[in-house]
Amino acid sequence: MRKSLVTVLISAGLLAETAVPVLIAATKKTTATKKTTANRSSGRRRARNVAIGAAGGAAGGAILGRGRGAGAGAVVGGTAGALTPTRRR
């Protein structure tokens, strides 16, 4: 009697051990990942593009036209940086 009771308990435990992960997986709800971080950083990306364009334009203008050329180059380079697309490819 005692041996059969222990055998039944062990068998039930082994059977439940294999069934529990399947039941948990069936009831678990999957959530979609959000893509808001890529959209949120586009303003900072535009500012970075403007800064890079302005620095490049100022450097080019300084080489070609000294002080006045550096100012004009910074304006043109910053505008070009602002107009570049912010979307990653």
C-alpha positions in Angstrom: 0.0 0.0 0.0 2.7 2.4 1.0 4.8 1.6 -2.1 1.9 2.1 -4.4 1.1 5.5 -2.8 4.7 6.7 -3.2 4.7 5.5 -6.8 1.5 7.4 -7.5 2.8 10.6 -5.9 6.1 10.4 -7.9 4.3 9.7 -11.1 1.9 12.6 -10.6 4.8 14.9 -9.8 6.6 13.9 -12.9 3.5 14.3 -15.0 2.8 17.7 -13.5 6.3 18.8 -14.1 6.0 18.3 -17.8 2.5 19.9 -18.1 3.2 23.1 -16.1 5.5 24.9 -18.6 2.9 24.2 -21.4 0.1 25.7 -19.3 2.2 28.7 -18.4 3.2 29.3 -22.0 -0.4 29.1 -23.2 -1.6 31.8 -20.8 1.4 34.2 -21.2 0.5 37.3 -23.1 3.0 38.6 -25.6 3.5 42.3 -25.9 4.7 44.2 -29.0 7.9 46.2 -28.7 7.5 49.9 -28.9 9.4 52.0 -31.5 9.0 55.4 -29.7 12.7 55.7 -28.9 13.6 55.9 -32.5 11.0 58.6 -33.1 11.9 60.5 -30.0 15.6 60.9 -30.8 15.1 62.5 -34.2 15.2 66.0 -32.8 18.6 65.4 -31.2 19.8 63.7 -34.4 18.8 66.8 -36.4 20.6 69.1 -33.9 23.7 66.9 -34.3 23.5 67.1 -38.1 23.2 70.9 -37.9 26.2 71.1 -35.6 28.3 68.8 -37.9 27.3 70.8 -41.0 28.0 74.1 -39.3 31.4 73.0 -38.1 32.3 71.6 -41.5 31.1 74.7 -43.3 32.9 77.0 -40.9 36.1 75.0 -41.4 35.8 75.1 -45.2 34.9 78.8 -45.1 37.8 79.7 -42.9 40.2 78.0 -45.3 38.7 79.7 -48.3 37.7 83.1 -47.1 39.0 83.6 -43.5 36.6 85.3 -41.0 33.7 86.3 -43.3 33.9 83.0 -45.1 33.8 81.0 -41.9 30.5 82.7 -40.9 28.9 82.2 -44.2 30.2 78.6 -44.4 28.7 77.9 -40.9 25.3 79.2 -42.0 25.3 77.2 -45.2 26.7 74.1 -43.5 24.1 74.3 -40.7 21.3 74.7 -43.2 22.6 71.7 -45.1 22.8 69.7 -41.9 19.2 70.6 -41.0 17.9 69.5 -44.4 19.6 66.1 -44.3 17.2 63.3 -43.5 17.2 62.0 -39.9 15.9 58.6 -40.7 18.4 55.7 -40.3 18.7 53.5 -43.3 
